[in-house]
Structure formats: C-alpha cells, structure tokens
Amino acid sequence: MITLTAENFADVVLRSDKPVLVDFWTEWCPPCRMVAPVLEEIAGEYADRLTVAKLNAEDHPEIAARYGVMGFPTLNLYRDGEVVRQIIGAKPKRLLLAELDGGF
C-alpha cells in the first residue's frame, strides 16, 4: 500500500493509468485501524488492476477537504483522476469488494 502526501498525490492518484483506491484515515480512528488489514489484502490480491493508497487526513487536511472527506475512514475510488465511488466507514472485505464491484 502506498503512503500518499501532498507531494505525490497528483502523480500517484490523479495521473494513474489504473484505478486508485485512497483510504483517508487518521491516527485516532478505531475503524481506520480495523479496515487497514482488509485494504492490505485487497492491495495484494488486486495489484495488477488496482492501486491502493492511504492518506493521513490530519497531515494533509487540504486534500481531504478538496474531496469533501468529513468522516473516517473514507475510501475514494479514482479513475482517470476523478472520484467514481466513495465509501464511508469500515466494512468487512466482502462488503467492501461488493461496493467496489465494477469500479476497477
């Protein structure tokens, strides 16, 4: 899983040639810690067709605000630099994959 910053966000997410799932998280968020291992699994299993990245919203509030992220975790799926799906809250792997179905 890629760690995003203000410096690499555009290159990794907005200019990617494949879909990118971005986990907007914070240190103090228990559901963020619950979903992290699920995202690691998804990153490994779907690496050939999906990039999974995480952005600490407290370290980069300007990026979180730009995409209307107000709750954590928020998962944004980007395709061609645009948000095509937003998932709010931690979910088990099967539900998360069901919500992403067809998005990558």
KAHUFEN-V532087 format. One record per residue. N is the residue number from 1. RES is the residue in one small letter. OMEGA is omega in whole degrees, 0 to 359 (NA if undefined). NEAR is the number of other C-alpha atoms within 12 Angstrom. D_CENTER is the distance of its C-alpha to the mean C-alpha in Angstrom with 1 decimal. Layout:
# KAHUFEN-V532087
N,RES,OMEGA,NEAR,D_CENTER
N,RES,OMEGA,NEAR,D_CENTER
This chain:
# KAHUFEN-V532087
1,m,183,26,9.8
2,i,174,25,9.9
3,t,182,24,10.2
4,l,175,30,9.8
5,t,176,25,12.8
6,a,183,23,14.7
7,e,185,13,16.7
8,n,184,19,14.3
9,f,182,26,11.6
10,a,181,18,13.9
11,d,185,17,14.9
12,v,187,31,11.7
13,v,190,36,9.7
14,l,181,25,12.6
15,r,182,18,15.2
16,s,177,24,13.6
17,d,174,18,15.9
18,k,180,24,13.5
19,p,180,33,10.4
20,v,174,44,7.1
21,l,182,45,3.8
22,v,176,47,1.7
23,d,173,43,2.8
24,f,187,46,6.0
25,w,173,39,8.7
26,t,180,27,12.5
27,e,187,19,15.3
28,w,188,14,17.3
29,c,178,21,15.0
30,p,177,15,16.4
31,p,177,24,13.9
32,c,178,29,11.1
33,r,179,23,13.5
34,m,184,21,14.1
35,v,183,32,10.7
36,a,180,34,10.2
37,p,177,20,12.9
38,v,179,25,11.7
39,l,176,37,8.5
40,e,178,25,11.1
41,e,180,21,13.3
42,i,179,28,11.1
43,a,180,27,10.5
44,g,185,18,14.3
45,e,185,17,15.4
46,y,185,21,13.8
47,a,181,21,13.8
48,d,183,15,16.4
49,r,180,20,14.5
50,l,172,32,10.7
51,t,176,36,8.9
52,v,183,38,6.1
53,a,179,34,5.5
54,k,179,41,5.6
55,l,176,38,7.6
56,n,185,30,10.5
57,a,177,34,11.3
58,e,179,22,14.9
59,d,183,19,15.3
60,h,184,24,14.0
61,p,181,20,14.9
62,e,179,19,15.8
63,i,178,28,12.4
64,a,180,31,11.2
65,a,180,16,14.6
66,r,182,13,14.5
67,y,174,25,11.8
68,g,180,19,13.5
69,v,181,30,11.3
70,m,179,23,14.0
71,g,184,24,13.0
72,f,354,35,10.9
73,p,170,34,8.7
74,t,179,35,7.1
75,l,177,40,4.2
76,n,175,39,5.0
77,l,181,38,6.4
78,y,171,34,8.6
79,r,182,27,11.9
80,d,176,20,14.7
81,g,182,23,13.1
82,e,175,21,12.8
83,v,179,23,10.5
84,v,178,23,11.8
85,r,176,24,10.3
86,q,179,29,8.9
87,i,182,29,9.0
88,i,178,25,10.4
89,g,179,27,11.6
90,a,179,28,11.7
91,k,173,26,13.1
92,p,184,19,15.0
93,k,184,22,13.9
94,r,178,16,16.3
95,l,178,15,15.3
96,l,178,28,11.6
97,l,178,24,12.9
98,a,179,14,15.4
99,e,179,21,13.2
100,l,185,26,11.4
101,d,179,14,14.9
102,g,182,15,16.0
103,g,178,23,12.8
104,f,NA,26,12.8
